Amino acid sequence: MNLLFINPNSSEAITKAIEQEANCYQGAGWTIDVKRCEKSPSAIAMPYDDLAAGINVIELLQAESNYDAAVIGCFGDPGLAAARSMISKPVVGLFESCLYFAKLNGIRYSIVTTGDWGEISPWHSMLRAYGETDNLSSVHCLNASVESALDEPDEKILKEIESARKDHGADAVILACSAFAGRAKKLGKIAKIPVIDGIKESIYLAKMLSEYCGR
């Protein structure tokens, strides 16, 4: 069985971070191929970026054939609805997967993300689309670009996680950028709260759907 994990942006550095974390979950008859959309922007930050990335995701899904399930590895879930209407195999989104697993750890969750306070509204729009506004505790912005988030110090992220836990009553925290791939487990142990970066969660959800649909 093969899982296709798509990085919808074109950043080699972020793709490498995703691949390093995704490799931890290969095994038991599953292989994971991580591929990036080379024609996409290096970061998906604006509505046009999201639209372009969604088209590139669909093209990559259609061009590839050797996979049993796929993950769209960006927190905007670009192209997810279109992929499900055009692709017969299970396709899951990174943000979608985080929402499901966050609620398994409690009622309310917070989001720690890149960007600045001017970018909070799109998160609320996405949460309304998923019917999740009542479960959101808070949104915390790191004032960082997508690629610079790779080098954000743990201390800066932990400060926002601690604020989510103490000031906003979050039961879990979502690190909402694929640049944070692989950092959730360590930060969760330090902060003593479930922290989710979506890589493990989306892989597990895609595997489950593939096995479920195959019955």
N, C-alpha and C positions, 0 to 999 in steps of 0.2 A: 504494500500500500504506500502511496506517495502523496505527500502534502505539499502544495505549492504555496509559499508564503511570499506575497508581493509587497515590496516597498513602493508605494505609489509615487514617491519623489525620486530624483535622480542622484541623490547624494551617495557617494561610495562609502563615506565614513559611517553614515547612519545604517546603510545596508550591512556593513561589516559588524556593527554593534548588534543588529537584529540577528544576524547569522550566528554570531558567537553565543547568544543566549538561546536561540532556537535549537542549536545543536545539542543542548543539554537534554532535550526531550525526544530525541530520536531513539528508536529501539522498539522492541515488541512487534516486529514486522512492519514498522513505519520508517520511512525516510522523509526528510524535509529539504526541499530545494528553495532557497531564498533568492529572489530575483528582483531587480529594480526596474522601474520604468524610465528608460534612458532618455526619452523625449520630454519628460516632465520637468518642471522647475526643481531646483535643488531643495526647496522648502515649499510646503503648501500652507500659505498664510492668508491669501486673499481669495475672494470668491472665484476669480478667473483661474487661479492655481487649482482650486478644488475641481472646477469643471474640466480643465485640461487633464488633470490626473485621473479623473473618473473615466474619461474616454480612453486614456492610455491603459488603464487597468482592464477595461473590457477587451481591448485589442490583444493584450497579453494573455488573458484568459482564453480567448478564442484561438490564439496562435499555438498555445501549448496544448498537448494532449495527454501527456504522461502524468496525470495527477488524479487522485480520487476525491480530494476536497481542497479548498483554497481559503487563504486568509488575506484580507485587504488590510495591510499593516500600517494604517494611518488613522489618527483619531477623528478625522473628519468622515471616516468611512466612505471615501469617494467612490462613486459608481456602484455601491452595494445594491441598491434597489434594482438598478438596471441589470447588474450581473445576475441577480436571481431570476429576472424575467427572461434572460437569454441563455443562461448556462444551466444545464440539467444537474450538474454536480453540486454538492453543498458548498456554499460560500458564506463566510462569516466576516464581520468587521471587528476591528480592534476595540473601538469604543463600545460597540454593542456588547462584546464579550465582557468587557470590564464592568458594565452596568449589571449584568447577570450575576457575576461573581461578587461584586461589592455588596449586593443585597443578601447574599448568603452569609455575610459577616455582620449584618445588622440592618437597621432600617434606614439610617441616614449616612450619606457619604459626602466627602469633599473632593474637589478636583484641584490638583496643583499642575500648572501648565506654563508654557513659555509665553512670550508676548507681554503686553502691558494691559492696564485696566481698560483701555479702549477696545480690547478684543473679548470682553466678557459677554457682550450681547450675543455673539454667534453661539456660545456655549449654551446659553439659555434657550436659544431657538432650537438647537439640536435636542436638548432635553425635553422641550415641549413636543417635538416630533416623536420622541420615544415614549411620551407620557410619563416623564420622570421628574417633573418639577417639584413635586411634593417630597421626593426623597433627597433632593440636593440640599446639603448643609451649607456649603460655601464654595467659592472659586477663588483660587490664589494664583496670582501671576508673578513670574520670576523676572520679568523684564529682560528676557533673553531671546535671541533668535533660535531657530530650530537647531542649526548646526552648532551654535555655541553652547547649547544645552548639554552637549556631550561632555563638556568640561566644567559644568556647574559644580561647585564644591558641595559635598554632602551636607555641610553645616547650613548652607543657605536653604537647601531643600528641607532639611529637618526643621528649620525654624518655621516654615510654612505648614509642615505636617503637624507640628506641636500646636500651632495656632488653630488648625482645623479641629484637633482633638479637644483642646482645652477651651478655646473661645467660641467654638461653633458646635460642639457636641457631636462631631462626626464619629461614626462607628468604624469607618474604613476610609482610606484615601486612595484616589486614582492618580497616578502620575501620567498625565495626558499628553505624552509626546513619545514617539517611538525612539527618540534619542535617549530616553531614560531606560532603554532595554537592559534588563539584568540588574537594576539597582533596587528594585522593590523589596526583595527578600532581606537584604542587608539593612536598609533603612527601616523596614518594619520591625526588625528585631531591636534596633536601637530605640525607636520611638514607642515600642510596645503597643502597636496598633496594626491591623492588617493593611498593608500597602500593596497596590496592584499596578503593574506596568503593562499588562495586557498580552505579553508574549506567550507566557505559559497558558493563560486563560483562553486565548483565541485558539491555540493549538489543541487544547483539550476539548473545546467546544466543537471544532472542526472534525476531530477524530470521532467524537461521540455521534455527531450527525451523520458522518459517513457510515459508521457501523449501524446506526439506527435505520438509515435509508436503505442499507443493503440487505436488510432482513426481509 
